[in-house]
Amino acid sequence: MSEEAARSRVLVVGATGRLGGSLVRASLAAGHPTFALIRPRHFALPDSAPLKPLAAAGVTILKGSLDDYPSLLEAVRQVDVVICAVPTKHALEQKPLIRAIKEAGCVKRFIPAEFGVDHTKVQICDMDHGFYEKKAEIRRLIESEDIPHTYIYCNFLMRYLLPSLVQPGLDAPPRDEVTIFGGGDTKGIFVEEGDVAKFTVCTIEDPRTLNMTLYLRPPGNIYSLNELVSLWETKINKCLKKIHITEEQLVKNIQNAPFPLKMDLIFIYSAFVKGDHTYFEIDSRSEGTQLYPDVKYTTVSEYLDTLV
Ligand SMILES: NC(=O)c1ccc[n+]([C@@H]2O[C@H](COP(=O)([O-])OP(=O)(O)OC[C@H]3O[C@@H](n4cnc5c(N)ncnc54)[C@H](OP(=O)(O)O)[C@@H]3O)[C@@H](O)[C@H]2O)c1
Protein backbone atom coordinates (compact mmCIF):
# COMPACT_ATOMS: atom_id res chain seq x y z
CA MET A 1 0.00 0.00 0.00
CA SER A 2 1.39 3.45 -0.93
CA GLU A 3 1.94 6.03 1.82
CA GLU A 4 -0.93 8.18 0.46
CA ALA A 5 -3.32 5.24 0.35
CA ALA A 6 -2.66 4.66 4.04
CA ARG A 7 -3.61 8.21 5.04
CA SER A 8 -7.15 9.15 5.98
CA ARG A 9 -9.23 10.41 3.10
CA VAL A 10 -10.65 13.80 4.04
CA LEU A 11 -13.83 15.45 2.77
CA VAL A 12 -14.12 19.20 3.32
CA VAL A 13 -17.61 20.73 3.12
CA GLY A 14 -17.33 24.50 2.60
CA ALA A 15 -14.08 24.26 0.64
CA THR A 16 -14.90 27.40 -1.39
CA GLY A 17 -15.07 29.40 1.85
CA ARG A 18 -12.30 31.10 3.80
CA LEU A 19 -11.73 28.58 6.59
CA GLY A 20 -12.71 25.72 4.27
CA GLY A 21 -10.02 26.76 1.80
CA SER A 22 -7.41 26.73 4.57
CA LEU A 23 -8.63 23.30 5.70
CA VAL A 24 -8.21 21.93 2.19
CA ARG A 25 -4.65 23.30 1.96
CA ALA A 26 -3.74 21.93 5.41
CA SER A 27 -5.18 18.53 4.58
CA LEU A 28 -3.25 18.34 1.30
CA ALA A 29 -0.06 19.57 3.00
CA ALA A 30 -0.39 16.79 5.56
CA GLY A 31 -0.59 14.25 2.74
CA HIS A 32 -4.27 13.33 2.98
CA PRO A 33 -6.19 12.50 -0.17
CA THR A 34 -8.57 15.45 -0.03
CA PHE A 35 -12.09 15.79 -1.38
CA ALA A 36 -14.28 18.88 -1.63
CA LEU A 37 -18.07 18.93 -1.82
CA ILE A 38 -18.85 21.84 -4.15
CA ARG A 39 -22.32 23.24 -4.78
CA PRO A 40 -23.60 22.85 -8.36
CA ARG A 41 -23.76 26.61 -9.04
CA HIS A 42 -19.94 26.79 -9.04
CA PHE A 43 -19.78 24.43 -12.01
CA ALA A 44 -21.79 26.90 -14.07
CA LEU A 45 -19.47 29.85 -13.37
CA PRO A 46 -17.20 31.05 -16.16
CA ASP A 47 -13.95 29.09 -15.87
CA SER A 48 -15.47 27.40 -12.77
CA ALA A 49 -13.67 30.11 -10.75
CA PRO A 50 -13.00 28.43 -7.36
CA LEU A 51 -12.75 24.94 -8.82
CA LYS A 52 -9.65 25.34 -10.95
CA PRO A 53 -7.23 26.12 -8.10
CA LEU A 54 -8.72 23.31 -6.02
CA ALA A 55 -8.36 20.82 -8.86
CA ALA A 56 -4.85 22.10 -9.64
CA ALA A 57 -3.86 21.58 -6.01
CA GLY A 58 -4.91 17.94 -6.26
CA VAL A 59 -8.35 18.05 -4.63
CA THR A 60 -10.96 15.59 -5.83
CA ILE A 61 -14.00 17.71 -6.56
CA LEU A 62 -17.42 16.24 -5.87
CA LYS A 63 -20.57 18.00 -7.02
CA GLY A 64 -23.13 18.19 -4.24
CA SER A 65 -24.74 20.13 -1.45
CA LEU A 66 -25.95 19.76 2.09
CA ASP A 67 -29.51 19.95 0.74
CA ASP A 68 -28.95 17.12 -1.77
CA TYR A 69 -28.87 13.93 0.32
CA PRO A 70 -27.85 11.43 -2.40
CA SER A 71 -24.84 13.63 -3.26
CA LEU A 72 -23.90 13.76 0.42
CA LEU A 73 -24.11 10.02 0.89
CA GLU A 74 -22.06 9.37 -2.22
CA ALA A 75 -19.38 11.83 -1.06
CA VAL A 76 -19.24 10.57 2.51
CA ARG A 77 -18.93 6.93 1.36
CA GLN A 78 -15.57 7.80 -0.26
CA VAL A 79 -13.83 9.13 2.86
CA ASP A 80 -12.70 8.41 6.41
CA VAL A 81 -12.94 11.96 7.76
CA VAL A 82 -15.45 14.76 7.21
CA ILE A 83 -14.68 18.38 8.14
CA CYS A 84 -17.45 20.92 7.78
CA ALA A 85 -16.84 24.67 7.58
CA VAL A 86 -20.20 26.21 6.78
CA PRO A 87 -21.13 29.48 8.50
CA THR A 88 -23.11 29.44 11.74
CA LYS A 89 -26.29 30.63 10.03
CA HIS A 90 -26.17 27.37 8.02
CA ALA A 91 -25.14 25.17 10.97
CA LEU A 92 -28.43 23.24 11.08
CA GLU A 93 -27.93 22.25 7.43
CA GLN A 94 -25.35 19.78 8.79
CA LYS A 95 -28.20 17.51 9.93
CA PRO A 96 -28.42 15.58 6.62
CA LEU A 97 -24.62 15.34 6.64
CA ILE A 98 -24.78 13.64 10.04
CA ARG A 99 -27.47 11.33 8.69
CA ALA A 100 -25.25 10.46 5.73
CA ILE A 101 -22.26 9.83 8.02
CA LYS A 102 -24.41 7.50 10.13
CA GLU A 103 -25.75 5.67 7.07
CA ALA A 104 -22.37 5.37 5.34
CA GLY A 105 -20.76 3.93 8.49
CA CYS A 106 -17.22 4.48 7.22
CA VAL A 107 -16.38 7.84 8.80
CA LYS A 108 -13.90 7.60 11.66
CA ARG A 109 -13.97 11.31 12.52
CA PHE A 110 -16.40 14.17 11.97
CA ILE A 111 -15.32 17.72 12.69
CA PRO A 112 -18.45 19.89 12.60
CA ALA A 113 -18.59 23.60 11.85
CA GLU A 114 -17.69 24.92 15.29
CA PHE A 115 -14.43 26.95 15.12
CA GLY A 116 -15.43 29.59 17.64
CA VAL A 117 -16.13 29.62 21.36
CA ASP A 118 -17.21 26.63 23.44
CA HIS A 119 -20.90 27.43 23.71
CA THR A 120 -21.30 25.06 26.65
CA LYS A 121 -19.16 27.57 28.56
CA VAL A 122 -20.21 31.01 27.33
CA GLN A 123 -21.79 33.30 29.88
CA ILE A 124 -23.66 35.50 27.40
CA CYS A 125 -26.10 32.95 25.99
CA ASP A 126 -29.12 35.04 26.98
CA MET A 127 -28.00 37.81 24.62
CA ASP A 128 -26.61 35.87 21.64
CA HIS A 129 -29.83 35.93 19.53
CA GLY A 130 -29.75 32.13 19.20
CA PHE A 131 -26.28 32.18 17.63
CA TYR A 132 -24.94 29.28 19.67
CA GLU A 133 -28.16 27.23 19.86
CA LYS A 134 -27.77 25.99 16.27
CA LYS A 135 -24.28 24.66 17.00
CA ALA A 136 -25.49 23.20 20.31
CA GLU A 137 -28.28 21.32 18.51
CA ILE A 138 -25.73 19.83 16.10
CA ARG A 139 -23.48 18.80 19.00
CA ARG A 140 -26.42 17.02 20.66
CA LEU A 141 -27.26 15.22 17.41
CA ILE A 142 -23.65 14.10 16.86
CA GLU A 143 -23.52 12.68 20.37
CA SER A 144 -26.96 11.04 20.29
CA GLU A 145 -26.10 9.40 16.94
CA ASP A 146 -22.75 8.23 18.37
CA ILE A 147 -20.75 9.84 15.55
CA PRO A 148 -16.98 9.83 16.22
CA HIS A 149 -16.05 13.49 16.43
CA THR A 150 -13.71 16.26 17.51
CA TYR A 151 -14.85 19.78 18.34
CA ILE A 152 -12.44 22.61 17.58
CA TYR A 153 -12.71 25.84 19.57
CA CYS A 154 -10.29 28.41 18.23
CA ASN A 155 -11.78 31.56 19.80
CA PHE A 156 -11.34 34.59 17.48
CA LEU A 157 -10.02 34.01 13.99
CA MET A 158 -7.44 36.76 13.42
CA ARG A 159 -9.29 37.98 10.34
CA TYR A 160 -12.22 38.86 12.59
CA LEU A 161 -11.68 41.94 14.82
CA LEU A 162 -7.86 41.91 14.88
CA PRO A 163 -7.43 43.93 11.62
CA SER A 164 -9.31 46.78 13.37
CA LEU A 165 -7.66 46.17 16.75
CA VAL A 166 -11.11 45.26 18.10
CA GLN A 167 -12.71 48.51 16.88
CA PRO A 168 -16.00 47.58 15.17
CA GLY A 169 -16.55 49.52 11.97
CA LEU A 170 -12.85 50.17 11.22
CA ASP A 171 -11.03 48.24 8.52
CA ALA A 172 -7.55 49.12 9.81
CA PRO A 173 -6.11 49.58 13.30
CA PRO A 174 -6.65 53.06 14.79
CA ARG A 175 -3.82 55.62 14.69
CA ASP A 176 -5.28 58.42 16.84
CA GLU A 177 -7.82 57.15 19.35
CA VAL A 178 -8.96 53.74 20.47
CA THR A 179 -11.98 52.45 22.38
CA ILE A 180 -11.43 50.17 25.36
CA PHE A 181 -14.47 48.12 26.27
CA GLY A 182 -14.92 47.40 29.98
CA GLY A 183 -11.88 47.50 32.26
CA GLY A 184 -9.59 46.39 29.43
CA ASP A 185 -7.83 43.66 31.42
CA THR A 186 -9.88 40.58 30.45
CA LYS A 187 -8.09 38.45 27.89
CA GLY A 188 -9.31 37.22 24.52
CA ILE A 189 -7.60 34.80 22.13
CA PHE A 190 -6.79 35.12 18.41
CA VAL A 191 -5.67 32.36 16.05
CA GLU A 192 -4.74 32.74 12.39
CA GLU A 193 -7.05 30.81 10.04
CA GLY A 194 -4.32 28.72 8.40
CA ASP A 195 -3.10 27.72 11.87
CA VAL A 196 -6.62 26.69 12.92
CA ALA A 197 -6.67 24.48 9.84
CA LYS A 198 -3.26 22.95 10.63
CA PHE A 199 -4.26 22.12 14.22
CA THR A 200 -7.59 20.74 12.99
CA VAL A 201 -5.88 18.39 10.54
CA CYS A 202 -3.48 17.25 13.30
CA THR A 203 -6.45 15.89 15.26
CA ILE A 204 -8.02 13.70 12.62
CA GLU A 205 -5.85 10.60 13.09
CA ASP A 206 -5.00 11.32 16.72
CA PRO A 207 -6.71 8.92 19.14
CA ARG A 208 -6.18 11.47 21.95
CA THR A 209 -8.75 13.78 20.33
CA LEU A 210 -11.40 11.18 19.51
CA ASN A 211 -14.75 12.35 20.93
CA MET A 212 -12.91 15.21 22.59
CA THR A 213 -12.78 18.97 22.39
CA LEU A 214 -9.66 20.75 21.20
CA TYR A 215 -9.17 24.29 22.43
CA LEU A 216 -6.67 26.61 20.77
CA ARG A 217 -5.01 28.90 23.30
CA PRO A 218 -1.63 29.73 21.77
CA PRO A 219 0.37 31.40 24.54
CA GLY A 220 1.56 34.18 22.18
CA ASN A 221 -1.99 35.07 21.25
CA ILE A 222 -3.79 35.73 24.54
CA TYR A 223 -4.25 39.46 25.00
CA SER A 224 -6.37 41.89 26.96
CA LEU A 225 -7.48 45.04 25.15
CA ASN A 226 -5.04 47.10 27.23
CA GLU A 227 -2.18 44.77 26.24
CA LEU A 228 -3.25 44.76 22.59
CA VAL A 229 -3.35 48.55 22.40
CA SER A 230 -0.03 48.84 24.18
CA LEU A 231 1.55 46.39 21.70
CA TRP A 232 0.15 48.39 18.77
CA GLU A 233 1.38 51.69 20.28
CA THR A 234 4.87 50.21 20.49
CA LYS A 235 4.73 49.16 16.86
CA ILE A 236 3.57 52.56 15.53
CA ASN A 237 5.62 54.44 18.14
CA LYS A 238 2.65 56.56 19.15
CA CYS A 239 0.43 56.85 22.22
CA LEU A 240 -3.28 56.69 21.31
CA LYS A 241 -6.05 58.62 23.05
CA LYS A 242 -8.17 56.09 25.03
CA ILE A 243 -11.95 56.24 25.08
CA HIS A 244 -13.39 54.05 27.80
CA ILE A 245 -16.79 52.37 27.48
CA THR A 246 -18.03 50.84 30.71
CA GLU A 247 -19.64 47.41 30.82
CA GLU A 248 -23.04 49.03 31.50
CA GLN A 249 -22.67 51.37 28.52
CA LEU A 250 -21.52 48.50 26.28
CA VAL A 251 -24.63 46.49 27.18
CA LYS A 252 -26.79 49.53 26.30
CA ASN A 253 -24.90 49.95 23.02
CA ILE A 254 -25.53 46.28 22.21
CA GLN A 255 -29.27 46.73 22.79
CA ASN A 256 -29.42 49.71 20.44
CA ALA A 257 -26.99 48.55 17.74
CA PRO A 258 -28.18 47.31 14.34
CA PHE A 259 -26.97 43.99 12.95
CA PRO A 260 -24.20 43.05 12.25
CA LEU A 261 -22.58 45.63 14.60
CA LYS A 262 -24.70 44.16 17.41
CA MET A 263 -23.03 40.75 17.02
CA ASP A 264 -19.55 42.31 16.92
CA LEU A 265 -20.27 44.10 20.21
CA ILE A 266 -21.73 40.92 21.72
CA PHE A 267 -18.60 38.94 20.84
CA ILE A 268 -16.40 41.72 22.26
CA TYR A 269 -18.50 41.70 25.44
CA SER A 270 -18.28 37.91 25.62
CA ALA A 271 -14.50 37.74 25.21
CA PHE A 272 -13.11 40.97 26.66
CA VAL A 273 -15.61 41.66 29.44
CA LYS A 274 -17.03 38.29 30.52
CA GLY A 275 -13.81 36.40 29.73
CA ASP A 276 -15.54 33.61 27.79
CA HIS A 277 -12.28 32.65 26.03
CA THR A 278 -10.28 32.06 29.19
CA TYR A 279 -12.38 31.94 32.35
CA PHE A 280 -12.56 28.13 32.40
CA GLU A 281 -9.65 25.78 33.00
CA ILE A 282 -8.51 23.34 30.34
CA ASP A 283 -5.81 20.73 30.71
CA SER A 284 -2.80 20.28 28.46
CA ARG A 285 -4.42 17.28 26.73
CA SER A 286 -7.13 19.56 25.35
CA GLU A 287 -4.99 22.47 24.12
CA GLY A 288 -3.69 22.53 20.56
CA THR A 289 -0.26 24.08 21.04
CA GLN A 290 0.49 21.65 23.87
CA LEU A 291 -0.76 18.59 22.00
CA TYR A 292 1.02 19.60 18.79
CA PRO A 293 4.09 21.61 19.82
CA ASP A 294 5.65 21.24 16.36
CA VAL A 295 2.97 23.37 14.70
CA LYS A 296 4.41 26.84 14.24
CA TYR A 297 1.68 29.42 14.63
CA THR A 298 1.39 33.10 13.73
CA THR A 299 1.51 35.34 16.79
CA VAL A 300 -0.63 38.43 17.31
CA SER A 301 2.56 40.49 17.26
CA GLU A 302 3.58 39.06 13.88
CA TYR A 303 0.09 39.70 12.53
CA LEU A 304 0.11 43.33 13.71
CA ASP A 305 3.52 43.81 12.05
CA THR A 306 1.76 43.26 8.71
CA LEU A 307 -0.63 46.15 9.52
CA VAL A 308 1.95 48.78 10.51
N1 LIG B 1 -14.05 32.29 15.49
C1 LIG B 1 -14.22 33.25 14.59
O1 LIG B 1 -13.77 34.39 14.80
C2 LIG B 1 -14.94 32.93 13.33
C3 LIG B 1 -15.19 33.93 12.38
C4 LIG B 1 -15.82 33.57 11.18
C5 LIG B 1 -16.20 32.25 10.95
N2 LIG B 1 -15.96 31.30 11.91
C6 LIG B 1 -16.35 29.88 11.72
O2 LIG B 1 -15.66 29.36 10.60
C7 LIG B 1 -16.48 28.42 9.89
C8 LIG B 1 -16.51 28.79 8.43
O3 LIG B 1 -16.84 30.15 8.26
P1 LIG B 1 -16.28 31.01 7.03
O4 LIG B 1 -16.44 32.45 7.43
O5 LIG B 1 -14.93 30.51 6.62
O6 LIG B 1 -17.35 30.68 5.90
P2 LIG B 1 -17.43 31.28 4.42
O7 LIG B 1 -16.15 31.90 3.98
O8 LIG B 1 -18.69 32.13 4.37
O9 LIG B 1 -17.66 29.95 3.54
C9 LIG B 1 -18.81 29.18 3.71
C10 LIG B 1 -18.68 27.89 2.93
O10 LIG B 1 -19.79 27.05 3.24
C11 LIG B 1 -20.37 26.61 2.02
N3 LIG B 1 -21.81 26.31 2.21
C12 LIG B 1 -22.73 27.09 2.79
N4 LIG B 1 -23.92 26.44 2.76
C13 LIG B 1 -23.72 25.24 2.14
C14 LIG B 1 -24.55 24.13 1.77
N5 LIG B 1 -25.87 24.15 2.02
N6 LIG B 1 -23.99 23.06 1.14
C15 LIG B 1 -22.66 23.04 0.86
N7 LIG B 1 -21.81 24.06 1.17
C16 LIG B 1 -22.36 25.14 1.78
C17 LIG B 1 -20.14 27.75 1.06
O11 LIG B 1 -20.29 27.28 -0.26
P3 LIG B 1 -20.64 28.25 -1.49
O12 LIG B 1 -19.32 28.80 -2.00
O13 LIG B 1 -21.29 27.33 -2.45
O14 LIG B 1 -21.57 29.34 -0.97
C18 LIG B 1 -18.69 28.11 1.42
O15 LIG B 1 -17.80 27.19 0.84
C19 LIG B 1 -17.83 28.41 10.62
O16 LIG B 1 -17.84 27.31 11.51
C20 LIG B 1 -17.83 29.72 11.42
O17 LIG B 1 -18.58 29.65 12.61
C21 LIG B 1 -15.32 31.62 13.08
The ligand as a Tripos MOL2 file, in Angstrom:
@<TRIPOS>MOLECULE
LIG
   48    52     1     0     0
SMALL
NO_CHARGES

@<TRIPOS>ATOM
      1 N1        -14.0540   32.2890   15.4880 N.am      1 LIG1
      2 C1        -14.2200   33.2470   14.5900 C.2       1 LIG1
      3 O1        -13.7690   34.3900   14.7950 O.2       1 LIG1
      4 C2        -14.9400   32.9300   13.3260 C.ar      1 LIG1
      5 C3        -15.1870   33.9340   12.3760 C.ar      1 LIG1
      6 C4        -15.8190   33.5680   11.1780 C.ar      1 LIG1
      7 C5        -16.2000   32.2480   10.9520 C.ar      1 LIG1
      8 N2        -15.9570   31.3030   11.9120 N.ar      1 LIG1
      9 C6        -16.3530   29.8820   11.7200 C.3       1 LIG1
     10 O2        -15.6610   29.3640   10.5960 O.3       1 LIG1
     11 C7        -16.4840   28.4210    9.8950 C.3       1 LIG1
     12 C8        -16.5090   28.7860    8.4280 C.3       1 LIG1
     13 O3        -16.8440   30.1510    8.2630 O.3       1 LIG1
     14 P1        -16.2760   31.0130    7.0310 P.3       1 LIG1
     15 O4        -16.4360   32.4510    7.4340 O.co2     1 LIG1
     16 O5        -14.9260   30.5110    6.6180 O.co2     1 LIG1
     17 O6        -17.3480   30.6790    5.9010 O.3       1 LIG1
     18 P2        -17.4340   31.2760    4.4210 P.3       1 LIG1
     19 O7        -16.1540   31.9010    3.9800 O.co2     1 LIG1
     20 O8        -18.6860   32.1350    4.3740 O.co2     1 LIG1
     21 O9        -17.6600   29.9530    3.5370 O.3       1 LIG1
     22 C9        -18.8090   29.1790    3.7110 C.3       1 LIG1
     23 C10       -18.6780   27.8920    2.9340 C.3       1 LIG1
     24 O10       -19.7940   27.0520    3.2430 O.3       1 LIG1
     25 C11       -20.3750   26.6050    2.0210 C.3       1 LIG1
     26 N3        -21.8050   26.3080    2.2080 N.ar      1 LIG1
     27 C12       -22.7300   27.0880    2.7860 C.ar      1 LIG1
     28 N4        -23.9210   26.4440    2.7580 N.ar      1 LIG1
     29 C13       -23.7180   25.2350    2.1370 C.ar      1 LIG1
     30 C14       -24.5540   24.1340    1.7690 C.ar      1 LIG1
     31 N5        -25.8660   24.1480    2.0200 N.pl3     1 LIG1
     32 N6        -23.9920   23.0590    1.1400 N.ar      1 LIG1
     33 C15       -22.6600   23.0420    0.8640 C.ar      1 LIG1
     34 N7        -21.8100   24.0600    1.1710 N.ar      1 LIG1
     35 C16       -22.3610   25.1430    1.7840 C.ar      1 LIG1
     36 C17       -20.1390   27.7520    1.0600 C.3       1 LIG1
     37 O11       -20.2860   27.2820   -0.2560 O.3       1 LIG1
     38 P3        -20.6440   28.2480   -1.4870 P.3       1 LIG1
     39 O12       -19.3170   28.8010   -1.9990 O.co2     1 LIG1
     40 O13       -21.2920   27.3340   -2.4550 O.co2     1 LIG1
     41 O14       -21.5680   29.3360   -0.9740 O.co2     1 LIG1
     42 C18       -18.6920   28.1060    1.4230 C.3       1 LIG1
     43 O15       -17.8000   27.1920    0.8380 O.3       1 LIG1
     44 C19       -17.8310   28.4140   10.6210 C.3       1 LIG1
     45 O16       -17.8390   27.3120   11.5140 O.3       1 LIG1
     46 C20       -17.8320   29.7220   11.4170 C.3       1 LIG1
     47 O17       -18.5840   29.6520   12.6100 O.3       1 LIG1
     48 C21       -15.3210   31.6180   13.0750 C.ar      1 LIG1
@<TRIPOS>BOND
     1     1     2 1
     2     2     3 2
     3     2     4 1
     4     4     5 ar
     5     4    48 ar
     6     5     6 ar
     7     6     7 ar
     8     7     8 ar
     9     8     9 1
    10     8    48 ar
    11     9    10 1
    12     9    46 1
    13    10    11 1
    14    11    12 1
    15    11    44 1
    16    12    13 1
    17    13    14 1
    18    14    15 2
    19    14    16 1
    20    14    17 1
    21    17    18 1
    22    18    19 2
    23    18    20 1
    24    18    21 1
    25    21    22 1
    26    22    23 1
    27    23    24 1
    28    23    42 1
    29    24    25 1
    30    25    26 1
    31    25    36 1
    32    26    27 ar
    33    26    35 ar
    34    27    28 ar
    35    28    29 ar
    36    29    30 ar
    37    29    35 ar
    38    30    31 1
    39    30    32 ar
    40    32    33 ar
    41    33    34 ar
    42    34    35 ar
    43    36    37 1
    44    36    42 1
    45    37    38 1
    46    38    39 2
    47    38    40 1
    48    38    41 1
    49    42    43 1
    50    44    45 1
    51    44    46 1
    52    46    47 1
@<TRIPOS>SUBSTRUCTURE
     1 LIG1         1 GROUP 0 **** ****
